[in-house]
Structures are given as C-alpha cells and as structure tokens.
C-alpha cells in the first residue's frame, strides 16, 4: 500500500471518480443517502460494511448498472474524469466501456475462450482478425492466463476451472481497454490459491487502472486496498458512507468505534 505521510492518497491525486451528495431510490425507498467521496486514480479502493448496507448498489452506481432495475432514481452528482455520469447527454454504452465490471461468480459466456474475449471489441467495431487476435493475446496475458489457454482458445470458456473462469472474465473486461474496473465480491467463490492469484493480479492492474472492489473479507481489504470506504445503514435502512480513509489508517487508527468494531469482527 502507498505510504503518503500526512496527506492521503485521495488528496495527492486527481480523483478518477467523484460523488457529490448522491441519493439513490428504489421507488420511495432511499437505498443510498448523501454519498460524497473522491476515488483516486490507479489505486484499489475497497468498499466494506455489513450485508445490506448498499455496497453493491454503490458499486453499480458508477457504471449505471442500477438503471436496469425498474423504479431507480438517482439524485446528486457522479463524475468520471470530471464529466457527469448521469448527465442528460451521457452515453451509457461508452460509459460501460470505460468502466468494466466483474461479478461475484464467473459469468463466462457459452462460447469459446477466444470469443469470450473478443465479443466486446467486436461490438465496438473491431473487425480485423489480426487485431482481434492481438487483443485476445494481450488481455489474456494481462491476467496471466495466456500461457494456460493459448493452445485451447477454441474450447468453451465454461470448461475452465472456476479460478481461470474468473480471470477470463477480468480479461474480457480489459479487452475493451477500460479506465476503471469494478469487482463485486469477485473472490468469494474461489479457493485460496485462486484468490491469491486474483489479488496479485489486482495489485498489478492497479498500476494502470482504477480498481474498486466490494468485499466482506477484512483480511483481503487490508492486504490489497489503498483506500477503504466503510458503509453502514441508518435507522431508515439507508446506506451511508460512515468512514473513508487510507486503508492503513482505517485499520490501525479508525476514527469511529463503529468502524473499529466492524473491522475487528465484533459485528457484521
């Protein structure tokens, strides 16, 4: 993790994503309340908190995946590179190209390993066979999967082991060259060895990409994240950002006893 002295990583860098007084509603229910924080570029930010506090809802806010749920309304500002994500003229397809997502369980498409990787570039207009082959090789190499699958690219992606499938999903997200990678409990279905590989991969990818993860695993958050955002629900069951700081600061010297109780396992 970064050692920034008295100045936090978020303060040292231009924010990649900013939120300003965001409220998200499912119909009349306010699921997220007054969320305001800046997420720094080329770092790993972990969103932590007990089940039901809105972590995944917050993660999906950034690439507008919540739009797919009927009755969702968002108030306040969300900005990527200073541009509004929810502006009237915002291009959602272009946004989701810039902000990729990897889910809890590998969602490998029922297609070959190769076709899983190139489906995104093809959708965005890449037709040249050589260019697609280069994208596949680059993306699979980025997730340390190329040497394992380069001779079986024609085989179904679903024939791979679970940990390999998750790396394939990450490679598929990277194939369209995003700027941000969202990972929603992406190691929770994996064995310890596969989890270690994904964590090592995240650390390497954070040199180039902004990574935001949701995790229930406090040891994982402490190991790999640079910034930590602790969420809780209030008396109305609205998810709120309770504390946000460098991970090392939060885990060693939390500002609030509730934060300390959560990260030390007293509840959650």
N, C-alpha and C positions, 0 to 999 in steps of 0.2 A: 504494500500500500504506500501511498505517497506521504512523505513527511513534509508538511507545509508550515511548520512552526506555528506562529500565532495567527496566520492568515489561512483560511480554509481553501481547499481545492476549488470549491464553487466560487469563491471570491477572486481567486487568481486567474480564472479562465473566463472567456466569454461563454455564457450559457448556450448549450445546444437547444435545450427546450426550457421554456418558461411557462409557468401557470400563474394566473392572477385572479384571485377571488373566484375560483371555479366552483360552481354548484351543478350537480348532475341529478336529474329527477327521473324516476321511473313512474310516469303518471304523476300522482300527487305526492309520492314518497321521495324525499330528498336522500339519495344514497351517498352523495359526497357533499361536504359542506366547507366552503371558503378555503379551498386548497390553493396555497400560494407558495411556490418554491422554484428555484432555478437548478437545472440539472446540467452539470458541466460536460463539455465535450471530451471524448477519448478517455473515458473513465467508466467504472462499473458502479452503478447506483442500485442498492438493494432496497426494495420496499418490503417491510416486515410488519408483523402485527398478527393478532389472533384471527381465527376463522370468522368470516362475516363482517370484517371491518372495512371492506371496499378495496382491497389491494388490487385484485384483478380488474375491477371496474376502473380504477385509476390507470392501470397499465393500458387498458383498451381505449382510454380517453385519448391517448397520444396519436393513435392512427385511426381513430374514429370507428373502431370495431363495434362500439356500443350503438352506433347508428342502425345496426342490423336488428336491434331489439325494438319492437313497437312501443311507442309512448315515451321514448327517451327525449329529454330536453336538456341542453347544456347552456348555462349562463356563465359569464366571465370570460377570461381570455386564456387561450393556449397558443403558444407561439413556437414555431420551429425556425431556427435561424432568423428570428425577429419577425417572421411572417405569420399572420393568423391562420391557425389550422381550421378554425370554424368560420372563416370569413365567407361572405356570400359568394365570392368568386373562387373559393378554394377548390382545387382539383383533387378529389378523393383518390382517384386511381394513381395520380402522380405522388400523392402523399404516401400511399401504402407501398409504393416503390421505394421511397426514401426511408420509410420506417417499416422494416420487416418484423415478423413475429414467429416465435417458436412456442409451441404449446406444451402442456403437461405430458401428454402421451404422443409419441411419434405419429404424425398424420401423413404417412407415406401414401402417395397416390398409387392406385392399381395400374402401374406402368413400370417400364424398365428403370434401372438405376439412372441411366443416361437421360431418359425422357423426364424423370422427376426433376433433374437439374435444369434442363433447357426449356421447360414449359414456360417459365417466366420471361426469359429473353425472347422466346418466340412470340409470346403475347405482346411484347413491347416492340415487335417489328424486326427482330434479328432473324434473317432467313439463311444467310450464308453458312454452309455446312462446316467450313473450316473454322469460322468464328464461333460457332456453337460448340465445336469440339474443344476449342481453346478455353471457352467459358467453363465447360464441364471439368476440364483438367485443372484449371485454376481454382475453381470453387471447391472441388474435392480435395485438392492439395491444402487449401486453407484450413480444412477441418481434419487434416491428417488421415484422410480416407482413401486417397488416390492409390497408394500402393496396395491397399487391401482389395480394391474393386476394379482396378484398371483393366483386368483381363476378363471381367464378368459384367461389363456395363450393360449387356443385353438382358441380364437376368432381372426378375422382378425385384423392385426395391423392397417389397414386403418379405422377401426371402432372407434378408439380412438379420443379424441379431439385433435385439432391441437397442442396445447402445449405438450400434452402427446406424440403425434407422434414425436415431435422434441426430447423429452427426450429419446424416444425409439431409434431414430437414433443415439443419442450420446451413448446409452448403446450398440448398435450394433457395433459402432466403438471401444468401450472399451473392447468388448468381446474377441478380439484377443490380448489384452494387449499391446497396442502401447506405444511409448515413447513420442510422440508428437501428439497433437490434433489441427487440422486446422478447423476454424469456419468462414465461409464466410457469413456475414450478417445473422447469424443464429437466431437472434431475430426479424428481421424486419417484419416478417409475423405474429408475436404473439401479443396477447393482453398484457396490462401492468402487469397483475398478472402472466401470463406465463413467460413474460420477466424477472420478478423479480426472479422466480424460477430458470430459466436458469442461471442468473447472480450469484445467491447464489451457484448453482452447480459448475460453473466455478471456483469460489473462493475456493471451497473445493477441486476440482480436481487438482488445481494448486499446492497443497501440494505434489502431486506425479508426475504430468505430466507437460510437457511444452505446453502451450496453445498459439496459435497465432490466433488473430481474425481480421477480416476486419469489420469495422463499419463506418456508416455515422453519428451515434449518438454520439455527443461530450460528452453529459452528461454520457452516458454509458462508453465511453472510460475513462473519468475522474474517474468514480466510481470504475471500476473493474480492470483496467490495471496497470501494474507495469512500463512497458516501452511503449513509443509511437514512431511510425515511421510515419512522415508526408511526403507524396508524392505529387509531382506536375509534370505537363508536361512542357517541354521547348518549344522553338519556332518551333521545328520539331515534336511536339506532342509525344515526347519520355518521358516515365515516369521515374522520377528520385527521389531518396531519398533526400529530401530537408533538413530535420532535424530529428535527432534521439536522444532521451534522456529519462531519467526517466519521467514518465507521470506528476508527481507533478511539476517537474522543467519546463517542456514544457508549462504546463497550467498556471503556476504562473509567470514564467520568461522566455518566449520564446526568443531564440537567434536572431530571424529574424522577421521583421514586417509582412512578408507574412504569416508566421506561426501564428502570433497573430491575423491577420485579419481573417484567416480561422477558428481558434478555437473559436473566438468570434462571428462568424456568419456574418461577413461583406461580405463574398462571399462563394460560394460552394453549 
